[in-house]
Amino acid sequence: MLQSLVNEPVIIRLKWGQTEYHGRLISVDSYMNIQLSNTEEFIDGKSTGTLGQVLIRCNNVLWISGGKGAKQEDVSMEG
């Protein structure tokens, strides 16, 4: 499923803080290490700048979403 997002825009949320990376997924390996290009970093929803090529180690990833330009927001789980 993740391989289907290669060359597509994605949003990656890290486990630590409120850090997200928005960029184009270049590659992903069997451990789920991720390479992005044209990457922009967001902390607490605010852009901190453009980083270019980024490699994110698998154990830092909380979730991955297909970007498609849609605004992503956290939701609460109830039940």
mmCIF file of the N, C-alpha and C atoms, coordinates in Angstrom:
data_MODEL
# 
_entry.id   MODEL 
# 
loop_
_atom_site.group_PDB 
_atom_site.id 
_atom_site.type_symbol 
_atom_site.label_atom_id 
_atom_site.label_alt_id 
_atom_site.label_comp_id 
_atom_site.label_asym_id 
_atom_site.label_entity_id 
_atom_site.label_seq_id 
_atom_site.pdbx_PDB_ins_code 
_atom_site.Cartn_x 
_atom_site.Cartn_y 
_atom_site.Cartn_z 
_atom_site.occupancy 
_atom_site.B_iso_or_equiv 
_atom_site.pdbx_formal_charge 
_atom_site.auth_seq_id 
_atom_site.auth_comp_id 
_atom_site.auth_asym_id 
_atom_site.auth_atom_id 
_atom_site.pdbx_PDB_model_num 
ATOM 1   N N  . MET A 1 1  ? 0.821   -1.198 0.000  1.00 0.00 ? 1  MET A N  1 
ATOM 2   C CA . MET A 1 1  ? 0.000   0.000  0.000  1.00 0.00 ? 1  MET A CA 1 
ATOM 3   C C  . MET A 1 1  ? 0.865   1.261  0.000  1.00 0.00 ? 1  MET A C  1 
ATOM 4   N N  . LEU A 1 2  ? 1.902   1.265  0.817  1.00 0.00 ? 2  LEU A N  1 
ATOM 5   C CA . LEU A 1 2  ? 2.777   2.431  0.878  1.00 0.00 ? 2  LEU A CA 1 
ATOM 6   C C  . LEU A 1 2  ? 3.517   2.634  -0.439 1.00 0.00 ? 2  LEU A C  1 
ATOM 7   N N  . GLN A 1 3  ? 3.865   1.539  -1.103 1.00 0.00 ? 3  GLN A N  1 
ATOM 8   C CA . GLN A 1 3  ? 4.551   1.634  -2.396 1.00 0.00 ? 3  GLN A CA 1 
ATOM 9   C C  . GLN A 1 3  ? 3.695   2.361  -3.434 1.00 0.00 ? 3  GLN A C  1 
ATOM 10  N N  . SER A 1 4  ? 2.383   2.312  -3.286 1.00 0.00 ? 4  SER A N  1 
ATOM 11  C CA . SER A 1 4  ? 1.509   2.994  -4.242 1.00 0.00 ? 4  SER A CA 1 
ATOM 12  C C  . SER A 1 4  ? 1.606   4.512  -4.125 1.00 0.00 ? 4  SER A C  1 
ATOM 13  N N  . LEU A 1 5  ? 2.205   5.005  -3.037 1.00 0.00 ? 5  LEU A N  1 
ATOM 14  C CA . LEU A 1 5  ? 2.365   6.451  -2.845 1.00 0.00 ? 5  LEU A CA 1 
ATOM 15  C C  . LEU A 1 5  ? 3.696   6.991  -3.358 1.00 0.00 ? 5  LEU A C  1 
ATOM 16  N N  . VAL A 1 6  ? 4.568   6.108  -3.883 1.00 0.00 ? 6  VAL A N  1 
ATOM 17  C CA . VAL A 1 6  ? 5.851   6.572  -4.420 1.00 0.00 ? 6  VAL A CA 1 
ATOM 18  C C  . VAL A 1 6  ? 5.587   7.547  -5.563 1.00 0.00 ? 6  VAL A C  1 
ATOM 19  N N  . ASN A 1 7  ? 6.308   8.660  -5.555 1.00 0.00 ? 7  ASN A N  1 
ATOM 20  C CA . ASN A 1 7  ? 6.174   9.783  -6.496 1.00 0.00 ? 7  ASN A CA 1 
ATOM 21  C C  . ASN A 1 7  ? 4.904   10.604 -6.276 1.00 0.00 ? 7  ASN A C  1 
ATOM 22  N N  . GLU A 1 8  ? 4.258   10.406 -5.152 1.00 0.00 ? 8  GLU A N  1 
ATOM 23  C CA . GLU A 1 8  ? 3.064   11.183 -4.790 1.00 0.00 ? 8  GLU A CA 1 
ATOM 24  C C  . GLU A 1 8  ? 3.384   12.052 -3.577 1.00 0.00 ? 8  GLU A C  1 
ATOM 25  N N  . PRO A 1 9  ? 2.637   13.160 -3.401 1.00 0.00 ? 9  PRO A N  1 
ATOM 26  C CA . PRO A 1 9  ? 2.815   13.969 -2.190 1.00 0.00 ? 9  PRO A CA 1 
ATOM 27  C C  . PRO A 1 9  ? 2.294   13.214 -0.967 1.00 0.00 ? 9  PRO A C  1 
ATOM 28  N N  . VAL A 1 10 ? 3.037   13.291 0.130  1.00 0.00 ? 10 VAL A N  1 
ATOM 29  C CA . VAL A 1 10 ? 2.644   12.641 1.381  1.00 0.00 ? 10 VAL A CA 1 
ATOM 30  C C  . VAL A 1 10 ? 2.861   13.591 2.548  1.00 0.00 ? 10 VAL A C  1 
ATOM 31  N N  . ILE A 1 11 ? 2.219   13.266 3.644  1.00 0.00 ? 11 ILE A N  1 
ATOM 32  C CA . ILE A 1 11 ? 2.416   13.962 4.911  1.00 0.00 ? 11 ILE A CA 1 
ATOM 33  C C  . ILE A 1 11 ? 2.843   12.909 5.916  1.00 0.00 ? 11 ILE A C  1 
ATOM 34  N N  . ILE A 1 12 ? 3.927   13.182 6.629  1.00 0.00 ? 12 ILE A N  1 
ATOM 35  C CA . ILE A 1 12 ? 4.458   12.256 7.617  1.00 0.00 ? 12 ILE A CA 1 
ATOM 36  C C  . ILE A 1 12 ? 4.469   12.947 8.970  1.00 0.00 ? 12 ILE A C  1 
ATOM 37  N N  . ARG A 1 13 ? 3.804   12.351 9.946  1.00 0.00 ? 13 ARG A N  1 
ATOM 38  C CA . ARG A 1 13 ? 3.799   12.884 11.313 1.00 0.00 ? 13 ARG A CA 1 
ATOM 39  C C  . ARG A 1 13 ? 4.779   12.075 12.137 1.00 0.00 ? 13 ARG A C  1 
ATOM 40  N N  . LEU A 1 14 ? 5.645   12.771 12.859 1.00 0.00 ? 14 LEU A N  1 
ATOM 41  C CA . LEU A 1 14 ? 6.601   12.106 13.733 1.00 0.00 ? 14 LEU A CA 1 
ATOM 42  C C  . LEU A 1 14 ? 5.987   11.863 15.099 1.00 0.00 ? 14 LEU A C  1 
ATOM 43  N N  . LYS A 1 15 ? 6.550   10.914 15.819 1.00 0.00 ? 15 LYS A N  1 
ATOM 44  C CA . LYS A 1 15 ? 6.072   10.591 17.164 1.00 0.00 ? 15 LYS A CA 1 
ATOM 45  C C  . LYS A 1 15 ? 6.336   11.717 18.150 1.00 0.00 ? 15 LYS A C  1 
ATOM 46  N N  . TRP A 1 16 ? 7.385   12.480 17.893 1.00 0.00 ? 16 TRP A N  1 
ATOM 47  C CA . TRP A 1 16 ? 7.861   13.455 18.871 1.00 0.00 ? 16 TRP A CA 1 
ATOM 48  C C  . TRP A 1 16 ? 7.267   14.824 18.575 1.00 0.00 ? 16 TRP A C  1 
ATOM 49  N N  . GLY A 1 17 ? 6.570   15.397 19.528 1.00 0.00 ? 17 GLY A N  1 
ATOM 50  C CA . GLY A 1 17 ? 6.013   16.739 19.368 1.00 0.00 ? 17 GLY A CA 1 
ATOM 51  C C  . GLY A 1 17 ? 4.935   16.773 18.307 1.00 0.00 ? 17 GLY A C  1 
ATOM 52  N N  . GLN A 1 18 ? 4.790   17.896 17.683 1.00 0.00 ? 18 GLN A N  1 
ATOM 53  C CA . GLN A 1 18 ? 3.792   18.108 16.634 1.00 0.00 ? 18 GLN A CA 1 
ATOM 54  C C  . GLN A 1 18 ? 4.491   18.358 15.305 1.00 0.00 ? 18 GLN A C  1 
ATOM 55  N N  . THR A 1 19 ? 5.480   17.529 14.984 1.00 0.00 ? 19 THR A N  1 
ATOM 56  C CA . THR A 1 19 ? 6.287   17.727 13.780 1.00 0.00 ? 19 THR A CA 1 
ATOM 57  C C  . THR A 1 19 ? 5.734   16.916 12.622 1.00 0.00 ? 19 THR A C  1 
ATOM 58  N N  . GLU A 1 20 ? 5.563   17.596 11.480 1.00 0.00 ? 20 GLU A N  1 
ATOM 59  C CA . GLU A 1 20 ? 5.129   16.943 10.251 1.00 0.00 ? 20 GLU A CA 1 
ATOM 60  C C  . GLU A 1 20 ? 6.068   17.331 9.116  1.00 0.00 ? 20 GLU A C  1 
ATOM 61  N N  . TYR A 1 21 ? 6.220   16.406 8.174  1.00 0.00 ? 21 TYR A N  1 
ATOM 62  C CA . TYR A 1 21 ? 6.966   16.677 6.953  1.00 0.00 ? 21 TYR A CA 1 
ATOM 63  C C  . TYR A 1 21 ? 6.036   16.465 5.771  1.00 0.00 ? 21 TYR A C  1 
ATOM 64  N N  . HIS A 1 22 ? 5.971   17.468 4.897  1.00 0.00 ? 22 HIS A N  1 
ATOM 65  C CA . HIS A 1 22 ? 5.177   17.393 3.676  1.00 0.00 ? 22 HIS A CA 1 
ATOM 66  C C  . HIS A 1 22 ? 6.159   17.346 2.520  1.00 0.00 ? 22 HIS A C  1 
ATOM 67  N N  . GLY A 1 23 ? 6.032   16.326 1.669  1.00 0.00 ? 23 GLY A N  1 
ATOM 68  C CA . GLY A 1 23 ? 6.946   16.213 0.542  1.00 0.00 ? 23 GLY A CA 1 
ATOM 69  C C  . GLY A 1 23 ? 6.521   15.120 -0.407 1.00 0.00 ? 23 GLY A C  1 
ATOM 70  N N  . ARG A 1 24 ? 7.347   14.876 -1.406 1.00 0.00 ? 24 ARG A N  1 
ATOM 71  C CA . ARG A 1 24 ? 7.082   13.831 -2.405 1.00 0.00 ? 24 ARG A CA 1 
ATOM 72  C C  . ARG A 1 24 ? 7.841   12.580 -1.977 1.00 0.00 ? 24 ARG A C  1 
ATOM 73  N N  . LEU A 1 25 ? 7.115   11.461 -1.854 1.00 0.00 ? 25 LEU A N  1 
ATOM 74  C CA . LEU A 1 25 ? 7.725   10.197 -1.455 1.00 0.00 ? 25 LEU A CA 1 
ATOM 75  C C  . LEU A 1 25 ? 8.591   9.671  -2.595 1.00 0.00 ? 25 LEU A C  1 
ATOM 76  N N  . ILE A 1 26 ? 9.888   9.528  -2.333 1.00 0.00 ? 26 ILE A N  1 
ATOM 77  C CA . ILE A 1 26 ? 10.828  9.041  -3.327 1.00 0.00 ? 26 ILE A CA 1 
ATOM 78  C C  . ILE A 1 26 ? 11.019  7.536  -3.200 1.00 0.00 ? 26 ILE A C  1 
ATOM 79  N N  . SER A 1 27 ? 11.200  7.064  -1.968 1.00 0.00 ? 27 SER A N  1 
ATOM 80  C CA . SER A 1 27 ? 11.375  5.627  -1.774 1.00 0.00 ? 27 SER A CA 1 
ATOM 81  C C  . SER A 1 27 ? 11.033  5.248  -0.339 1.00 0.00 ? 27 SER A C  1 
ATOM 82  N N  . VAL A 1 28 ? 10.748  3.962  -0.179 1.00 0.00 ? 28 VAL A N  1 
ATOM 83  C CA . VAL A 1 28 ? 10.490  3.376  1.137  1.00 0.00 ? 28 VAL A CA 1 
ATOM 84  C C  . VAL A 1 28 ? 11.045  1.955  1.098  1.00 0.00 ? 28 VAL A C  1 
ATOM 85  N N  . ASP A 1 29 ? 11.701  1.528  2.187  1.00 0.00 ? 29 ASP A N  1 
ATOM 86  C CA . ASP A 1 29 ? 12.270  0.182  2.195  1.00 0.00 ? 29 ASP A CA 1 
ATOM 87  C C  . ASP A 1 29 ? 11.422  -0.757 3.043  1.00 0.00 ? 29 ASP A C  1 
ATOM 88  N N  . SER A 1 30 ? 11.872  -1.996 3.195  1.00 0.00 ? 30 SER A N  1 
ATOM 89  C CA . SER A 1 30 ? 11.091  -3.005 3.907  1.00 0.00 ? 30 SER A CA 1 
ATOM 90  C C  . SER A 1 30 ? 10.961  -2.706 5.404  1.00 0.00 ? 30 SER A C  1 
ATOM 91  N N  . TYR A 1 31 ? 11.827  -1.837 5.939  1.00 0.00 ? 31 TYR A N  1 
ATOM 92  C CA . TYR A 1 31 ? 11.722  -1.430 7.342  1.00 0.00 ? 31 TYR A CA 1 
ATOM 93  C C  . TYR A 1 31 ? 10.832  -0.204 7.507  1.00 0.00 ? 31 TYR A C  1 
ATOM 94  N N  . MET A 1 32 ? 10.410  0.394  6.420  1.00 0.00 ? 32 MET A N  1 
ATOM 95  C CA . MET A 1 32 ? 9.604   1.599  6.353  1.00 0.00 ? 32 MET A CA 1 
ATOM 96  C C  . MET A 1 32 ? 10.434  2.866  6.608  1.00 0.00 ? 32 MET A C  1 
ATOM 97  N N  . ASN A 1 33 ? 11.751  2.823  6.318  1.00 0.00 ? 33 ASN A N  1 
ATOM 98  C CA . ASN A 1 33 ? 12.539  4.045  6.252  1.00 0.00 ? 33 ASN A CA 1 
ATOM 99  C C  . ASN A 1 33 ? 12.044  4.808  5.034  1.00 0.00 ? 33 ASN A C  1 
ATOM 100 N N  . ILE A 1 34 ? 11.976  6.122  5.122  1.00 0.00 ? 34 ILE A N  1 
ATOM 101 C CA . ILE A 1 34 ? 11.307  6.924  4.100  1.00 0.00 ? 34 ILE A CA 1 
ATOM 102 C C  . ILE A 1 34 ? 12.233  7.999  3.567  1.00 0.00 ? 34 ILE A C  1 
ATOM 103 N N  . GLN A 1 35 ? 12.251  8.156  2.248  1.00 0.00 ? 35 GLN A N  1 
ATOM 104 C CA . GLN A 1 35 ? 12.991  9.236  1.604  1.00 0.00 ? 35 GLN A CA 1 
ATOM 105 C C  . GLN A 1 35 ? 11.985  10.165 0.938  1.00 0.00 ? 35 GLN A C  1 
ATOM 106 N N  . LEU A 1 36 ? 12.103  11.465 1.248  1.00 0.00 ? 36 LEU A N  1 
ATOM 107 C CA . LEU A 1 36 ? 11.235  12.492 0.671  1.00 0.00 ? 36 LEU A CA 1 
ATOM 108 C C  . LEU A 1 36 ? 12.064  13.508 -0.097 1.00 0.00 ? 36 LEU A C  1 
ATOM 109 N N  . SER A 1 37 ? 11.455  14.133 -1.081 1.00 0.00 ? 37 SER A N  1 
ATOM 110 C CA . SER A 1 37 ? 12.074  15.273 -1.759 1.00 0.00 ? 37 SER A CA 1 
ATOM 111 C C  . SER A 1 37 ? 11.122  16.457 -1.669 1.00 0.00 ? 37 SER A C  1 
ATOM 112 N N  . ASN A 1 38 ? 11.644  17.644 -1.964 1.00 0.00 ? 38 ASN A N  1 
ATOM 113 C CA . ASN A 1 38 ? 10.849  18.884 -1.877 1.00 0.00 ? 38 ASN A CA 1 
ATOM 114 C C  . ASN A 1 38 ? 10.111  18.956 -0.547 1.00 0.00 ? 38 ASN A C  1 
ATOM 115 N N  . THR A 1 39 ? 10.826  18.673 0.528  1.00 0.00 ? 39 THR A N  1 
ATOM 116 C CA . THR A 1 39 ? 10.217  18.525 1.847  1.00 0.00 ? 39 THR A CA 1 
ATOM 117 C C  . THR A 1 39 ? 10.105  19.867 2.568  1.00 0.00 ? 39 THR A C  1 
ATOM 118 N N  . GLU A 1 40 ? 8.951   20.060 3.203  1.00 0.00 ? 40 GLU A N  1 
ATOM 119 C CA . GLU A 1 40 ? 8.729   21.232 4.040  1.00 0.00 ? 40 GLU A CA 1 
ATOM 120 C C  . GLU A 1 40 ? 8.385   20.740 5.439  1.00 0.00 ? 40 GLU A C  1 
ATOM 121 N N  . GLU A 1 41 ? 9.010   21.355 6.456  1.00 0.00 ? 41 GLU A N  1 
ATOM 122 C CA . GLU A 1 41 ? 8.790   20.955 7.844  1.00 0.00 ? 41 GLU A CA 1 
ATOM 123 C C  . GLU A 1 41 ? 7.749   21.862 8.482  1.00 0.00 ? 41 GLU A C  1 
ATOM 124 N N  . PHE A 1 42 ? 6.829   21.245 9.231  1.00 0.00 ? 42 PHE A N  1 
ATOM 125 C CA . PHE A 1 42 ? 5.817   21.976 9.982  1.00 0.00 ? 42 PHE A CA 1 
ATOM 126 C C  . PHE A 1 42 ? 5.895   21.557 11.441 1.00 0.00 ? 42 PHE A C  1 
ATOM 127 N N  . ILE A 1 43 ? 5.939   22.534 12.330 1.00 0.00 ? 43 ILE A N  1 
ATOM 128 C CA . ILE A 1 43 ? 5.891   22.277 13.764 1.00 0.00 ? 43 ILE A CA 1 
ATOM 129 C C  . ILE A 1 43 ? 4.720   23.071 14.320 1.00 0.00 ? 43 ILE A C  1 
ATOM 130 N N  . ASP A 1 44 ? 3.830   22.375 15.012 1.00 0.00 ? 44 ASP A N  1 
ATOM 131 C CA . ASP A 1 44 ? 2.598   22.985 15.534 1.00 0.00 ? 44 ASP A CA 1 
ATOM 132 C C  . ASP A 1 44 ? 1.808   23.677 14.431 1.00 0.00 ? 44 ASP A C  1 
ATOM 133 N N  . GLY A 1 45 ? 1.804   23.080 13.236 1.00 0.00 ? 45 GLY A N  1 
ATOM 134 C CA . GLY A 1 45 ? 1.028   23.604 12.118 1.00 0.00 ? 45 GLY A CA 1 
ATOM 135 C C  . GLY A 1 45 ? 1.645   24.787 11.393 1.00 0.00 ? 45 GLY A C  1 
ATOM 136 N N  . LYS A 1 46 ? 2.833   25.220 11.810 1.00 0.00 ? 46 LYS A N  1 
ATOM 137 C CA . LYS A 1 46 ? 3.494   26.363 11.178 1.00 0.00 ? 46 LYS A CA 1 
ATOM 138 C C  . LYS A 1 46 ? 4.734   25.909 10.431 1.00 0.00 ? 46 LYS A C  1 
ATOM 139 N N  . SER A 1 47 ? 4.887   26.389 9.221  1.00 0.00 ? 47 SER A N  1 
ATOM 140 C CA . SER A 1 47 ? 6.046   26.020 8.410  1.00 0.00 ? 47 SER A CA 1 
ATOM 141 C C  . SER A 1 47 ? 7.316   26.598 9.011  1.00 0.00 ? 47 SER A C  1 
ATOM 142 N N  . THR A 1 48 ? 8.342   25.730 9.133  1.00 0.00 ? 48 THR A N  1 
ATOM 143 C CA . THR A 1 48 ? 9.636   26.199 9.628  1.00 0.00 ? 48 THR A CA 1 
ATOM 144 C C  . THR A 1 48 ? 10.646  26.297 8.496  1.00 0.00 ? 48 THR A C  1 
ATOM 145 N N  . GLY A 1 49 ? 10.228  25.931 7.268  1.00 0.00 ? 49 GLY A N  1 
ATOM 146 C CA . GLY A 1 49 ? 11.111  26.085 6.126  1.00 0.00 ? 49 GLY A CA 1 
ATOM 147 C C  . GLY A 1 49 ? 11.161  24.850 5.246  1.00 0.00 ? 49 GLY A C  1 
ATOM 148 N N  . THR A 1 50 ? 11.837  25.016 4.120  1.00 0.00 ? 50 THR A N  1 
ATOM 149 C CA . THR A 1 50 ? 11.996  23.945 3.151  1.00 0.00 ? 50 THR A CA 1 
ATOM 150 C C  . THR A 1 50 ? 13.323  23.234 3.397  1.00 0.00 ? 50 THR A C  1 
ATOM 151 N N  . LEU A 1 51 ? 13.291  21.906 3.391  1.00 0.00 ? 51 LEU A N  1 
ATOM 152 C CA . LEU A 1 51 ? 14.479  21.117 3.696  1.00 0.00 ? 51 LEU A CA 1 
ATOM 153 C C  . LEU A 1 51 ? 15.050  20.400 2.480  1.00 0.00 ? 51 LEU A C  1 
ATOM 154 N N  . GLY A 1 52 ? 14.282  20.225 1.428  1.00 0.00 ? 52 GLY A N  1 
ATOM 155 C CA . GLY A 1 52 ? 14.766  19.494 0.258  1.00 0.00 ? 52 GLY A CA 1 
ATOM 156 C C  . GLY A 1 52 ? 14.680  17.995 0.470  1.00 0.00 ? 52 GLY A C  1 
ATOM 157 N N  . GLN A 1 53 ? 15.814  17.270 0.276  1.00 0.00 ? 53 GLN A N  1 
ATOM 158 C CA . GLN A 1 53 ? 15.863  15.810 0.447  1.00 0.00 ? 53 GLN A CA 1 
ATOM 159 C C  . GLN A 1 53 ? 15.939  15.460 1.932  1.00 0.00 ? 53 GLN A C  1 
ATOM 160 N N  . VAL A 1 54 ? 15.083  14.514 2.366  1.00 0.00 ? 54 VAL A N  1 
ATOM 161 C CA . VAL A 1 54 ? 15.039  14.111 3.765  1.00 0.00 ? 54 VAL A CA 1 
ATOM 162 C C  . VAL A 1 54 ? 14.938  12.595 3.843  1.00 0.00 ? 54 VAL A C  1 
ATOM 163 N N  . LEU A 1 55 ? 15.657  11.999 4.790  1.00 0.00 ? 55 LEU A N  1 
ATOM 164 C CA . LEU A 1 55 ? 15.527  10.582 5.093  1.00 0.00 ? 55 LEU A CA 1 
ATOM 165 C C  . LEU A 1 55 ? 14.996  10.470 6.518  1.00 0.00 ? 55 LEU A C  1 
ATOM 166 N N  . ILE A 1 56 ? 13.879  9.762  6.686  1.00 0.00 ? 56 ILE A N  1 
ATOM 167 C CA . ILE A 1 56 ? 13.257  9.611  7.999  1.00 0.00 ? 56 ILE A CA 1 
ATOM 168 C C  . ILE A 1 56 ? 13.355  8.151  8.406  1.00 0.00 ? 56 ILE A C  1 
ATOM 169 N N  . ARG A 1 57 ? 13.965  7.926  9.542  1.00 0.00 ? 57 ARG A N  1 
ATOM 170 C CA . ARG A 1 57 ? 14.107  6.557  10.045 1.00 0.00 ? 57 ARG A CA 1 
ATOM 171 C C  . ARG A 1 57 ? 12.749  6.045  10.527 1.00 0.00 ? 57 ARG A C  1 
ATOM 172 N N  . CYS A 1 58 ? 12.492  4.790  10.270 1.00 0.00 ? 58 CYS A N  1 
ATOM 173 C CA . CYS A 1 58 ? 11.183  4.178  10.497 1.00 0.00 ? 58 CYS A CA 1 
ATOM 174 C C  . CYS A 1 58 ? 10.657  4.327  11.925 1.00 0.00 ? 58 CYS A C  1 
ATOM 175 N N  . ASN A 1 59 ? 11.496  4.232  12.934 1.00 0.00 ? 59 ASN A N  1 
ATOM 176 C CA . ASN A 1 59 ? 11.001  4.255  14.310 1.00 0.00 ? 59 ASN A CA 1 
ATOM 177 C C  . ASN A 1 59 ? 10.538  5.641  14.760 1.00 0.00 ? 59 ASN A C  1 
ATOM 178 N N  . ASN A 1 60 ? 10.717  6.667  13.930 1.00 0.00 ? 60 ASN A N  1 
ATOM 179 C CA . ASN A 1 60 ? 10.265  8.015  14.281 1.00 0.00 ? 60 ASN A CA 1 
ATOM 180 C C  . ASN A 1 60 ? 8.874   8.336  13.744 1.00 0.00 ? 60 ASN A C  1 
ATOM 181 N N  . VAL A 1 61 ? 8.329   7.476  12.877 1.00 0.00 ? 61 VAL A N  1 
ATOM 182 C CA . VAL A 1 61 ? 7.081   7.774  12.175 1.00 0.00 ? 61 VAL A CA 1 
ATOM 183 C C  . VAL A 1 61 ? 5.872   7.358  13.008 1.00 0.00 ? 61 VAL A C  1 
ATOM 184 N N  . LEU A 1 62 ? 4.940   8.294  13.191 1.00 0.00 ? 62 LEU A N  1 
ATOM 185 C CA . LEU A 1 62 ? 3.663   7.994  13.848 1.00 0.00 ? 62 LEU A CA 1 
ATOM 186 C C  . LEU A 1 62 ? 2.632   7.572  12.806 1.00 0.00 ? 62 LEU A C  1 
ATOM 187 N N  . TRP A 1 63 ? 2.491   8.382  11.733 1.00 0.00 ? 63 TRP A N  1 
ATOM 188 C CA . TRP A 1 63 ? 1.593   8.018  10.638 1.00 0.00 ? 63 TRP A CA 1 
ATOM 189 C C  . TRP A 1 63 ? 2.029   8.651  9.335  1.00 0.00 ? 63 TRP A C  1 
ATOM 190 N N  . ILE A 1 64 ? 1.506   8.082  8.240  1.00 0.00 ? 64 ILE A N  1 
ATOM 191 C CA . ILE A 1 64 ? 1.766   8.565  6.887  1.00 0.00 ? 64 ILE A CA 1 
ATOM 192 C C  . ILE A 1 64 ? 0.429   8.717  6.194  1.00 0.00 ? 64 ILE A C  1 
ATOM 193 N N  . SER A 1 65 ? 0.271   9.829  5.489  1.00 0.00 ? 65 SER A N  1 
ATOM 194 C CA . SER A 1 65 ? -0.972  10.076 4.767  1.00 0.00 ? 65 SER A CA 1 
ATOM 195 C C  . SER A 1 65 ? -0.655  10.547 3.362  1.00 0.00 ? 65 SER A C  1 
ATOM 196 N N  . GLY A 1 66 ? -1.471  10.124 2.398  1.00 0.00 ? 66 GLY A N  1 
ATOM 197 C CA . GLY A 1 66 ? -1.350  10.674 1.054  1.00 0.00 ? 66 GLY A CA 1 
ATOM 198 C C  . GLY A 1 66 ? -1.689  12.146 1.111  1.00 0.00 ? 66 GLY A C  1 
ATOM 199 N N  . GLY A 1 67 ? -0.835  13.013 0.567  1.00 0.00 ? 67 GLY A N  1 
ATOM 200 C CA . GLY A 1 67 ? -1.010  14.457 0.680  1.00 0.00 ? 67 GLY A CA 1 
ATOM 201 C C  . GLY A 1 67 ? -2.158  14.991 -0.138 1.00 0.00 ? 67 GLY A C  1 
ATOM 202 N N  . LYS A 1 68 ? -2.065  14.892 -1.447 1.00 0.00 ? 68 LYS A N  1 
ATOM 203 C CA . LYS A 1 68 ? -3.087  15.362 -2.388 1.00 0.00 ? 68 LYS A CA 1 
ATOM 204 C C  . LYS A 1 68 ? -3.558  16.779 -2.105 1.00 0.00 ? 68 LYS A C  1 
ATOM 205 N N  . GLY A 1 69 ? -2.758  17.559 -1.364 1.00 0.00 ? 69 GLY A N  1 
ATOM 206 C CA . GLY A 1 69 ? -3.091  18.954 -1.121 1.00 0.00 ? 69 GLY A CA 1 
ATOM 207 C C  . GLY A 1 69 ? -4.187  19.179 -0.097 1.00 0.00 ? 69 GLY A C  1 
ATOM 208 N N  . ALA A 1 70 ? -4.723  18.118 0.467  1.00 0.00 ? 70 ALA A N  1 
ATOM 209 C CA . ALA A 1 70 ? -5.795  18.267 1.453  1.00 0.00 ? 70 ALA A CA 1 
ATOM 210 C C  . ALA A 1 70 ? -5.212  18.671 2.799  1.00 0.00 ? 70 ALA A C  1 
ATOM 211 N N  . LYS A 1 71 ? -5.926  19.516 3.516  1.00 0.00 ? 71 LYS A N  1 
ATOM 212 C CA . LYS A 1 71 ? -5.487  19.900 4.846  1.00 0.00 ? 71 LYS A CA 1 
ATOM 213 C C  . LYS A 1 71 ? -5.747  18.745 5.790  1.00 0.00 ? 71 LYS A C  1 
ATOM 214 N N  . GLN A 1 72 ? -4.730  18.360 6.557  1.00 0.00 ? 72 GLN A N  1 
ATOM 215 C CA . GLN A 1 72 ? -4.838  17.235 7.478  1.00 0.00 ? 72 GLN A CA 1 
ATOM 216 C C  . GLN A 1 72 ? -4.944  17.771 8.900  1.00 0.00 ? 72 GLN A C  1 
ATOM 217 N N  . GLU A 1 73 ? -5.882  17.236 9.656  1.00 0.00 ? 73 GLU A N  1 
ATOM 218 C CA . GLU A 1 73 ? -6.038  17.633 11.046 1.00 0.00 ? 73 GLU A CA 1 
ATOM 219 C C  . GLU A 1 73 ? -6.183  16.397 11.906 1.00 0.00 ? 73 GLU A C  1 
ATOM 220 N N  . ASP A 1 74 ? -5.713  16.473 13.143 1.00 0.00 ? 74 ASP A N  1 
ATOM 221 C CA . ASP A 1 74 ? -5.911  15.386 14.080 1.00 0.00 ? 74 ASP A CA 1 
ATOM 222 C C  . ASP A 1 74 ? -7.372  15.357 14.495 1.00 0.00 ? 74 ASP A C  1 
ATOM 223 N N  . VAL A 1 75 ? -7.856  14.174 14.771 1.00 0.00 ? 75 VAL A N  1 
ATOM 224 C CA . VAL A 1 75 ? -9.229  14.019 15.260 1.00 0.00 ? 75 VAL A CA 1 
ATOM 225 C C  . VAL A 1 75 ? -9.179  13.220 16.542 1.00 0.00 ? 75 VAL A C  1 
ATOM 226 N N  . SER A 1 76 ? -10.179 13.423 17.394 1.00 0.00 ? 76 SER A N  1 
ATOM 227 C CA . SER A 1 76 ? -10.215 12.661 18.633 1.00 0.00 ? 76 SER A CA 1 
ATOM 228 C C  . SER A 1 76 ? -10.999 11.374 18.395 1.00 0.00 ? 76 SER A C  1 
ATOM 229 N N  . MET A 1 77 ? -10.588 10.328 19.101 1.00 0.00 ? 77 MET A N  1 
ATOM 230 C CA . MET A 1 77 ? -11.288 9.056  19.012 1.00 0.00 ? 77 MET A CA 1 
ATOM 231 C C  . MET A 1 77 ? -12.251 8.945  20.168 1.00 0.00 ? 77 MET A C  1 
ATOM 232 N N  . GLU A 1 78 ? -13.465 8.618  19.859 1.00 0.00 ? 78 GLU A N  1 
ATOM 233 C CA . GLU A 1 78 ? -14.483 8.474  20.892 1.00 0.00 ? 78 GLU A CA 1 
ATOM 234 C C  . GLU A 1 78 ? -15.101 7.094  20.791 1.00 0.00 ? 78 GLU A C  1 
ATOM 235 N N  . GLY A 1 79 ? -15.649 6.655  21.902 1.00 0.00 ? 79 GLY A N  1 
ATOM 236 C CA . GLY A 1 79 ? -16.332 5.359  21.796 1.00 0.00 ? 79 GLY A CA 1 
ATOM 237 C C  . GLY A 1 79 ? -16.413 4.580  23.027 1.00 0.00 ? 79 GLY A C  1 
# 
